[in-house]
Amino acid sequence: MNETGLSFLDVLTGPAGAAPISTLTGAWEAYQSKRNTGASPFSAAVLVASRVDRLGFAFAVGYPAALQQMIDGVVLPSALCVTEASGNSPRAIESTLEKSVDGYELRGAKTFVTFGNLAKMLIVVAKVGDKSDGRPDLAVVQIPADRPGVSLQGLPETPFIPEVSHASVYFEGVQVRSDERLPGDGYLEYVKPFRTIEDIHVIGAALAYLIGLSRRTRSSATLISELSADLAALDRLRDGRPLDPRVHVALHGVHRRVMRAVDDPAFAEVLNAAPPDERDRWDRDRALLRVASKARDARFERAAQELG
């Protein structure tokens, strides 16, 4: 999507002393407002994330931005429903999508759905059969969360970013129209690339939050410049193919730089100047940056081997 007017670099301008966004609703409304001006999902997410008062709200705009980057016209708030009792690998998917008279019938359960209880639309991965080589054939459908047969159960808060809710979702004979099935291979075109797309947008939003916090505390211009350089790298990577090993290698490097930055004495000075409640939230929530680190490292190793 071509952008008009706004750019991710606008995180470096504007009143640094403005009161930050302190509610989930405020963050989502601000994100949609930026999108309505023509900003890309990435730019909208980082611009809003630079104005929030916690890492959880940065994730809360980076996640829908990733969905909108992957699926044109996705209705927000939406939730991607993949993980089941045995995990999120193709062979772990036991939910089924079977042909019916008027389209399809969806059955199964998802055990851990981010924002599942707040979503208007559910983007669901289900099995439609087996491929010729025996691997599961997966499809993706997009259905309203209030469709008959859909039930949700909220899950307990996580130890970090508790503002980001999760739910289990159950599908009992849910009727799905043919036009609600998204085109293409469910795994290769949605599940697998989303891991990379989500990293780019969530890490970008986290960087923007750190830049915003640094500006609000009138901290090191050098630190802000380094964080901005990583943000620029992510902006370029979002235009690459998410399954391209070159993207994975570069993304791994950006993530490592971010982890070094938050452990640097320069960022400790930022935290010392931050409001005590925001500093406490950072200490609680920084574990977000290490989520899926083993999978991320494995993706990098595979990419590096592929590139030789």
C-alpha positions as CSV (number, residue, x, y, z in Angstrom):
1,M,0.0,0.0,0.0
2,N,1.3,3.5,-0.9
3,E,1.6,5.8,2.0
4,T,0.4,9.4,1.9
5,G,1.5,12.1,4.3
6,L,2.7,10.2,7.3
7,S,6.0,8.3,7.6
8,F,7.4,6.1,10.4
9,L,10.1,8.8,10.7
10,D,7.5,11.1,12.3
11,V,8.3,9.3,15.5
12,L,11.2,11.7,15.7
13,T,9.0,14.8,15.6
14,G,6.1,16.3,17.5
15,P,5.9,17.4,21.1
16,A,8.0,15.2,23.2
17,G,6.2,16.3,26.4
18,A,2.7,15.3,25.3
19,A,0.8,13.0,27.6
20,P,1.2,9.4,26.4
21,I,-1.7,7.1,25.5
22,S,-2.6,5.1,28.5
23,T,-5.6,2.9,27.4
24,L,-6.0,0.0,24.9
25,T,-9.0,1.7,23.4
26,G,-7.0,4.9,22.9
27,A,-4.2,3.0,21.2
28,W,-6.5,1.2,18.8
29,E,-8.4,4.4,18.0
30,A,-5.2,6.2,17.3
31,Y,-3.9,3.4,15.1
32,Q,-7.1,3.4,13.0
33,S,-6.9,7.2,12.7
34,K,-3.4,6.9,11.3
35,R,-4.5,4.3,8.9
36,N,-7.3,6.5,7.7
37,T,-4.8,9.1,6.7
38,G,-3.1,6.7,4.3
39,A,-0.3,5.4,6.6
40,S,0.8,1.9,6.0
41,P,0.1,-0.6,8.8
42,F,3.8,-0.4,9.8
43,S,3.9,3.3,10.0
44,A,0.6,3.6,11.8
45,A,1.7,1.1,14.4
46,V,5.1,2.8,15.1
47,L,3.6,6.3,15.2
48,V,1.1,5.2,17.8
49,A,3.6,3.0,19.7
50,S,5.8,6.0,20.1
51,R,3.0,7.7,22.1
52,V,1.9,4.9,24.5
53,D,3.0,4.5,28.1
54,R,3.8,0.8,28.1
55,L,5.2,-2.0,26.0
56,G,1.9,-3.9,26.0
57,F,0.1,-1.2,24.1
58,A,3.0,-1.1,21.5
59,F,2.3,-4.8,21.0
60,A,-1.4,-4.1,20.8
61,V,-0.9,-1.9,17.7
62,G,1.9,-4.0,16.2
63,Y,-0.2,-7.2,16.1
64,P,-3.1,-5.8,14.1
65,A,-0.7,-4.0,11.8
66,A,0.9,-7.4,11.0
67,L,-2.5,-8.9,10.2
68,Q,-3.3,-5.9,7.9
69,Q,0.0,-6.3,6.2
70,M,-0.7,-9.9,5.5
71,I,-4.4,-9.8,4.6
72,D,-5.8,-6.9,2.6
73,G,-9.0,-5.5,4.0
74,V,-8.9,-7.4,7.3
75,V,-11.5,-6.0,9.8
76,L,-10.2,-4.9,13.1
77,P,-10.1,-5.9,15.8
78,S,-9.2,-9.4,14.5
79,A,-7.5,-12.4,16.0
80,L,-5.5,-15.1,14.2
81,C,-6.5,-18.6,15.5
82,V,-3.8,-21.1,15.0
83,T,-2.5,-22.8,18.2
84,E,-4.2,-26.0,19.4
85,A,-3.7,-28.4,22.2
86,S,-0.6,-30.0,20.5
87,G,0.9,-26.7,19.3
88,N,0.9,-24.6,16.1
89,S,2.8,-26.8,13.6
90,P,0.8,-28.1,10.6
91,R,0.5,-31.6,12.1
92,A,-0.9,-30.1,15.4
93,I,-3.9,-28.6,13.6
94,E,-6.9,-30.8,14.2
95,S,-9.7,-28.3,13.6
96,T,-11.5,-29.3,10.4
97,L,-13.1,-27.4,7.5
98,E,-15.4,-29.7,5.6
99,K,-17.5,-29.0,2.5
100,S,-21.2,-28.4,3.2
101,V,-24.2,-27.7,1.0
102,D,-23.8,-23.9,1.3
103,G,-20.0,-23.7,1.8
104,Y,-18.1,-25.2,4.7
105,E,-18.6,-26.4,8.2
106,L,-15.9,-25.6,10.8
107,R,-15.2,-27.7,13.9
108,G,-12.4,-27.7,16.5
109,A,-10.8,-25.6,19.2
110,K,-8.0,-23.1,19.5
111,T,-6.3,-23.0,22.9
112,F,-4.5,-19.6,22.9
113,V,-5.8,-16.8,20.8
114,T,-4.4,-13.3,21.2
115,F,-7.2,-10.7,21.6
116,G,-9.7,-13.6,20.9
117,N,-12.2,-12.3,23.4
118,L,-12.1,-8.7,21.9
119,A,-12.0,-9.6,18.2
120,K,-14.9,-8.8,15.8
121,M,-13.4,-11.2,13.2
122,L,-11.6,-14.5,13.7
123,I,-9.0,-15.6,11.1
124,V,-9.0,-19.4,11.6
125,V,-6.6,-22.1,10.4
126,A,-8.2,-25.5,9.8
127,K,-7.4,-28.7,8.0
128,V,-9.2,-29.6,4.8
129,G,-7.4,-32.9,4.1
130,D,-4.0,-34.2,3.3
131,K,-1.6,-33.4,0.5
132,S,-0.2,-36.0,-1.9
133,D,3.0,-36.2,0.2
134,G,1.0,-36.9,3.4
135,R,1.4,-33.4,4.9
136,P,-1.7,-31.6,6.2
137,D,-3.6,-29.4,3.8
138,L,-4.5,-26.2,5.7
139,A,-7.0,-23.5,4.8
140,V,-7.7,-20.1,6.4
141,V,-11.2,-18.6,6.8
142,Q,-12.3,-15.2,8.1
143,I,-15.6,-15.3,10.1
144,P,-17.4,-13.0,12.5
145,A,-16.6,-13.8,16.2
146,D,-20.4,-13.8,16.9
147,R,-21.2,-16.4,14.3
148,P,-23.5,-19.2,15.7
149,G,-21.4,-22.1,16.9
150,V,-18.5,-19.9,18.0
151,S,-17.8,-19.7,21.7
152,L,-15.0,-18.0,23.6
153,Q,-13.5,-18.5,27.0
154,G,-11.2,-15.9,28.4
155,L,-7.8,-17.1,29.8
156,P,-5.9,-15.8,32.9
157,E,-3.6,-12.8,32.5
158,T,-0.1,-13.5,31.4
159,P,2.8,-12.5,33.7
160,F,3.8,-9.8,31.3
161,I,1.8,-7.4,29.1
162,P,-1.4,-8.3,31.0
163,E,-3.3,-5.7,29.0
164,V,-3.1,-8.1,26.1
165,S,-5.9,-10.6,26.6
166,H,-6.1,-14.2,25.4
167,A,-8.9,-16.7,24.9
168,S,-9.7,-20.2,24.0
169,V,-12.1,-20.4,21.0
170,Y,-14.4,-23.4,20.2
171,F,-16.1,-24.1,16.9
172,E,-19.1,-26.4,16.9
173,G,-20.5,-26.8,13.4
174,V,-19.9,-23.2,12.4
175,Q,-21.2,-22.4,8.9
176,V,-18.7,-20.7,6.7
177,R,-19.5,-19.2,3.3
178,S,-17.3,-20.1,0.4
179,D,-16.2,-16.4,0.0
180,E,-15.0,-16.4,3.6
181,R,-12.2,-18.9,2.7
182,L,-9.0,-16.9,1.9
183,P,-7.2,-17.9,-1.2
184,G,-4.0,-20.0,-1.2
185,D,-2.2,-22.5,1.0
186,G,-3.1,-21.9,4.6
187,Y,0.3,-22.7,5.9
188,L,2.7,-21.3,3.3
189,E,0.7,-18.1,2.7
190,Y,-0.5,-17.3,6.2
191,V,0.7,-19.3,9.2
192,K,4.4,-19.5,8.2
193,P,4.9,-16.0,6.8
194,F,2.9,-14.4,9.7
195,R,5.7,-15.4,12.1
196,T,8.1,-13.1,10.2
197,I,5.5,-10.3,9.5
198,E,4.5,-10.2,13.2
199,D,8.2,-10.0,14.3
200,I,8.8,-7.0,11.9
201,H,5.7,-5.1,13.1
202,V,5.9,-6.0,16.8
203,I,9.7,-5.3,17.1
204,G,9.1,-2.1,15.1
205,A,6.4,-1.0,17.6
206,A,8.6,-1.9,20.5
207,L,11.4,0.2,19.0
208,A,9.0,3.1,18.5
209,Y,7.9,2.8,22.2
210,L,11.5,3.0,23.3
211,I,12.1,6.1,21.0
212,G,9.0,7.7,22.5
213,L,10.0,7.0,26.0
214,S,13.5,8.3,25.3
215,R,12.1,11.6,23.8
216,R,9.7,12.1,26.8
217,T,12.6,11.7,29.2
218,R,14.8,14.0,27.1
219,S,17.4,11.3,26.9
220,S,20.4,10.5,24.7
221,A,20.0,11.6,21.1
222,T,22.6,9.0,20.2
223,L,20.4,6.2,21.6
224,I,17.4,7.6,19.7
225,S,19.4,7.7,16.5
226,E,20.5,4.1,16.9
227,L,16.9,2.9,17.6
228,S,15.7,4.9,14.6
229,A,18.2,3.2,12.3
230,D,16.9,-0.2,13.4
231,L,13.3,1.1,12.7
232,A,14.4,2.1,9.2
233,A,15.8,-1.4,8.6
234,L,12.5,-3.0,9.6
235,D,10.6,-0.6,7.4
236,R,12.6,-1.9,4.4
237,L,12.2,-5.5,5.5
238,R,8.4,-5.3,5.6
239,D,8.6,-4.9,1.8
240,G,10.5,-8.1,1.4
241,R,9.1,-11.6,1.0
242,P,8.5,-12.9,4.5
243,L,9.8,-16.4,3.6
244,D,13.0,-15.0,2.0
245,P,16.0,-16.3,4.0
246,R,17.7,-12.9,3.5
247,V,14.9,-11.2,5.4
248,H,15.3,-13.7,8.2
249,V,19.0,-13.1,8.5
250,A,18.6,-9.3,8.5
251,L,15.7,-9.5,11.0
252,H,17.7,-11.6,13.3
253,G,20.4,-8.9,13.3
254,V,17.9,-6.2,14.1
255,H,16.5,-8.2,17.0
256,R,19.9,-8.7,18.5
257,R,20.7,-5.0,18.2
258,V,17.4,-4.2,20.1
259,M,18.3,-6.7,22.9
260,R,21.7,-5.1,23.2
261,A,20.2,-1.6,23.3
262,V,17.8,-2.4,26.2
263,D,20.7,-3.8,28.2
264,D,22.9,-0.7,27.5
265,P,23.7,1.8,30.2
266,A,22.3,4.5,28.0
267,F,18.9,2.9,28.2
268,A,19.3,2.5,32.0
269,E,19.5,6.3,32.1
270,V,16.2,6.5,30.2
271,L,14.5,4.3,32.7
272,N,15.9,6.2,35.6
273,A,14.3,9.3,34.2
274,A,11.0,7.6,33.5
275,P,7.9,7.8,35.8
276,P,8.2,5.0,38.4
277,D,5.0,3.2,37.3
278,E,6.2,3.1,33.7
279,R,9.6,1.9,34.8
280,D,7.9,-0.9,36.8
281,R,5.8,-1.9,33.8
282,W,9.0,-2.1,31.6
283,D,10.6,-4.4,34.1
284,R,7.5,-6.6,34.1
285,D,7.0,-6.6,30.3
286,R,10.4,-6.7,28.8
287,A,10.1,-10.5,28.6
288,L,8.0,-9.9,25.6
289,L,11.1,-9.3,23.6
290,R,12.3,-12.8,24.2
291,V,9.1,-14.6,23.4
292,A,9.6,-17.3,20.7
293,S,13.4,-16.8,20.9
294,K,14.2,-20.4,20.2
295,A,12.0,-20.5,17.1
296,R,13.5,-17.2,16.0
297,D,17.0,-18.5,16.4
298,A,16.1,-21.7,14.5
299,R,14.7,-19.7,11.7
300,F,17.9,-17.7,11.5
301,E,20.1,-20.9,11.5
302,R,18.0,-22.4,8.7
303,A,18.2,-19.1,6.7
304,A,22.0,-18.8,7.2
305,Q,22.5,-22.4,6.0
306,E,20.3,-21.8,3.0
307,L,22.3,-18.8,2.0
308,G,25.6,-20.6,2.5
